[in-house]
Amino acid sequence: MRTAPSLSRRLAAILLLLVYLLPGLPAMAAPASPPLEEAWLNFHDNKRAEARELFKKASLEPATKAEAHLGLSLLASMDRPGTEAFREFQEFFKASQNPYPYVYSLWTTPSIMAGSGKKTVEQLAFLKNLVKDPKADGTLKAMAWSILGSHYETTNQPAEAHQAYAQIGALDKWQMVGEFENMSGSGFTKDFGPLAKPEANATFTNKHGAIVSWFTPPATRNDKWIDFTYHFYFNDAAVYAQTFVNSPKDQTLQLRMGVSGSLKAWVNDRLVFADDVERNNDVDTYLAPVSLKKGQNRILVQVGESYAGRSNFLVRLTDEKGNPMQGLTSTAAFQAYTKDTGSAPTPITLAVEEFFQKQAQDNPNQVLPKLMLAHTFLRNDKTSDARRVYRQAQKMVPNSSFIVLRQLEAYQREENRTSLTTALEWLKEHDPNLPFSLDLRFDDELEKENYTQALALLDQMEQQQGFDESILTKRIKVLSKKEQFNEVIKLAERGYTNYPENPTFIELKYMIEKNVNKNQAGAANVLKKFLKENRSYAVSQRLASVYFDKGDMNNGIKLYQQYLQEEPVAVGIQHTLGNIYAQAQNHKLAEEAYRKTLQLSPYIGQYWADLAKTLKAQDKKEEALAAYRKAIQLDPTDYTSLKELRQLENKKEVFSYFPQTDVYALIKKAPAAAAYPEHSSLVLLDEVQKVVYKGGASEEKRTIVVKTFNQQGVEFWKEYGIDYHNMQRQLLEKAEVVKQNGNKVPAESNNGQLVFTNLEPGDAIHITYKLENHLLGKLASHFWDRHFFTHYLPYQTTRYSLLVDPETKFQYKVTQKALEPKVQSADEFKLYVWEQKDQPGMQPEDKMPVLSDVSQTLYISSFPDWKFISNWYADLAAAKARPDYEVKQAVEEVFAGKQNLTPVQKAQAIYEYITSNITYSSIPFRQSGLVPQKPSDVLSTKIGDCKDVSTLFVAMCREVDVPAQLVLVNTRDNGYDDLVLPSIDFNHCIAKINLPEKEMYVELTSNFLPFGSLYQGMLQSGILEIDDEQSQANRSLAHLNPKVRTQNIIDRNVKVQLVNNDLAVVEENYKTGAMAAEAKQRYRDAGQQERERIVQQAINASMASVKLTELSFKGLEGPQDTVRCRLAYQANDVVTQVGGMSLFSLPWTSKATARDFTFNETRATPLDLTQLLYADHDRETITMSLPAKKVLAEVPQSVKLTCPVAEYSLTYKKVNSQLVFTRELRFTKDIIQPQQMAEFQAFYKKVIAADARQLALK
């Protein structure tokens, strides 16, 4: 039984608790005295000289001394060396009654540590005092021990480093297992098995389909962080670690955690903490109260990476003050434990966050508490919270460069390029003499090669800041650009003399000795001198290369071994050592090194592959075979190992199983141009050879051989682009022109773009390339493809061959015309061959459907169904739809002052906000082809593609309880039947809201389209609604034809009056839905003259002599779903006088003409009306006033026509002295089959006649 703590210890604990919970320094909380208040005003107004003098003056007063020194420290961090910022903070630390929250907040800044590594004498003294300070809590002490350990490591004091790191009190004995799928954060909520299976012999299936189990690495990082990047392929992965802690009794304590990635933690299988946001933070960022039982306790941690860029954690078990709990022991080996079925506890807010939050609340008019709170959030990588508080402070002091500088770190952490560049430009413009701004301006001038101005800026920096190593480095950079190498050498020597531990000057001195002075020994001594008192892998590696260059393998290898002795977890160095042995043909030592690598990282396929190679070199065939197989299990797309394994197994090369073609013999026998008088070229061979290995990895080879007949053929084939995506690796084997005499001219190539020079009529081109598929996530084990067998050109041979593992399940389908494959066994594979010979080119026809709807096309897919695709994309998008701070802020802005809205009204408000504020843009370098951007990024950059804005819409809808989901779209212009089998080949994304009374599809890429509308060309597009795995919906591919949408209507009311031989026309029309969008897009931002020009040009297309006299619009601005237009014009000389009668035609706007369709009795393909249709309804009414003393010579008859695909009506009635004609043409189908063409042709001829019918007045 533990004895009661002494009275002094109890008082110390109470004092420490009060230190964190009290409001803070009286000087901080009390109203600032005039000098201090004025100092802060000048500080935030960027008047640094004035602020410095005022802070110094305030530091002389006891009541303001502490805060004044803090101000001086923050000021120095902007424009003075870090040593001054640190010195001033020490004065603050001594003067302050409670400096500890500020130590935490500013820990990584120049005011205190400015990072890890080697520290000054003064910094070391501060750290050593801090770890002994009874008022400092355990977190600060752990932070200090960590920096001390880093210092000792950097200065070649390994024993002291290990002692310091041990004082952190971290749990450092762990078993690990992984890696599991976490693309786009999708693995956070998944159960991959490790929670339920803690036993050492438990097995799991990792993201590559390989069987994995718990393993205990022989070493972890010296600084006690458990770093998965040393042990796994950590990108887009969830990894687990477990340890077993023995507690001498039942007790409650705190689990304190820091992480890079998302984090979940369990104690005795009870979830105690979860945060799906991926952060890069420090020790003790997360706190959870936990209960340990007497005896063994299991602690399980899950870390996920998809955008954090790292994957690690550090866990401590502490008392309430953050001190390591004594009496606990831990082991990585499995121990029996008692499960805890309790619910998750409430996480503990960090005391330092509470401290500054209270400071900010109690002192709302002071900027400093907000800055410290934001610093604290930023230090813990709570970037959205930090930005929120910085913005609050910025509203109070909008000119503060200090705040902008701190915001830069937040933007960098979030990779927010737009906000980052905006902030950088702000600094250059508003505070050009700030040292950081001078650096930016210097970089700008250097990039523009304006070296004179760059040197002038350096002179200004030196005058302002004094001479230092940074300015010297920049000056060397400029002089190097100017090729003033003698000056560079002088400055480099000066830099090395003054700053012998600066990496730049070490490198320059090394290069001078080696290349200028030709003193190899001197060059080596530069590196040796540094390494005597410093530890640096880069310098050790450089020195090792010096030894290797002169044939001294032993000393070179010793450097690697020494580094490994100091950092045994350094798996990359261990692997490099193996590579060095292998290159030296010392395969025995290479094997030993690789096996040590695999002890650290048993589930990295590349390491197994390298081991296999060195085993093969030693004729250890069976071991090499096993190693190759292990490499392929862990990395199924290691095509090099797949090839080498087959060779070792004495198996055939996979592409030798396919039908072989002698390309050059094929070209030699190619027919002459006379055989194809209607074509400019002939495709002699279009062949795909696809290999699908067991597990789903696939690669393919494509060969294209073309004979050109004339100059048109040369123009068509002179360039060729190899189509491949960012999850494929392209390897070009041949790209050449084969001349008529047999000579070969290689094509010019660049990243799949080929240019065939010296190509002439009669020549052939030959292209052969491979594509290796390196698919990610759930796609990794699947394949899908589409191949056309009929084209617009004639093809001599079209062949698609599939060599596949017989256990692999897949579907295939051929459209238009049946084509069964020839199937045969090929050793351990099955070979499928689809082939067509002598295919004629399809004749282009008017309004012909796209190729996928008319070509004989082969579709192949291993995806089980469309629900798989829906679940797959749900995983990618779910984490991105999280309503983070920016989303919540946007929602508040949208609904400010709006209450009692219906769900549809809420959705419309969000739609109008997005389409008004976010610009559509789809640029590959900015966006992923598959994964949406985070809504916060879209809101800050105000730009996004279809999936980005749709995801933002879904996130905002969910924030106001409007059910919404994403919908993938394959637009109609790709073909109605383009996706015959499950595939991911969608090219668009929209959103859908699901309400009991209605379902609405929402297109968010246009700021002209009214809410609930769809462009006519989107109708009947292929769509797939996106649901997660919990959804019971059995998703399949559908076609977009919503019951609820705004109709796309054009309705025209035209008044016509005969004036002699002219027509005076006044038209009033309205357009709804997409037609309104078209009007807005065309006219909204045009001036009146431009609007009139557009309309005049449109009328002139059907009437020769027209003068527009009036034009006005209503509804172009804002979100209205209807645009109204009034126009008036006079058409001259449109009336013909014959035998005393006036003959004229009605001015129908959409008059049918013979040019609308080309009818051909031999038409082979359907007619695609989607290329013509633009509205659901197009109706026009013409009201004509008869001139005095004029009557109709013949009363017109109404016309009503129908056919299987369309309806037409033209009605006539007389109302008093006016004639009223109403015309409407409506298509009931959007595809006309060839067998329907004759009937449609007869129908349309009648429509043309009806529209063109003349009226006669007498």
Helices and strands as residue ranges (DSSP letters): H 7-21, H 26-29, H 34-44, H 48-58, H 65-79, H 82-95, H 100-105, H 121-132, H 138-154, H 158-166, E 175-181, G 183-185, E 203-205, E 211-213, E 226-227, G 228-230, E 237-247, E 251-267, E 270-280, E 286-292, E 295-305, E 312-318, E 329-331, H 351-362, H 368-379, H 383-396, H 401-414, H 417-430, H 435-447, H 451-465, H 469-481, H 485-498, H 503-511, I 512-516, H 520-533, H 537-549, H 553-566, H 571-583, H 587-600, H 605-617, H 621-634, H 639-648, G 654-657, H 663-668, G 673-675, E 681-692, E 698-708, H 711-717, E 719-721, E 728-738, E 744-746, E 748-750, E 753-755, E 764-773, G 777-781, E 784-788, E 795-804, E 811-814, E 822-826, E 829-839, H 851-854, E 857-861, H 866-878, G 879-881, H 885-894, H 903-917, E 919-920, H 935-941, E 943-944, H 946-959, E 964-970, G 972-974, E 988-994, E 999-1002, G 1016-1018, E 1022-1025, E 1038-1039, E 1049-1059, E 1062-1072, H 1074-1083, H 1088-1100, E 1106-1114, E 1122-1131, E 1136-1138, E 1141-1145, E 1167-1168, G 1169-1171, E 1177-1185, E 1199-1203, E 1206-1215, E 1218-1227, E 1231-1232, G 1234-1236, H 1237-1252, E 1254-1257
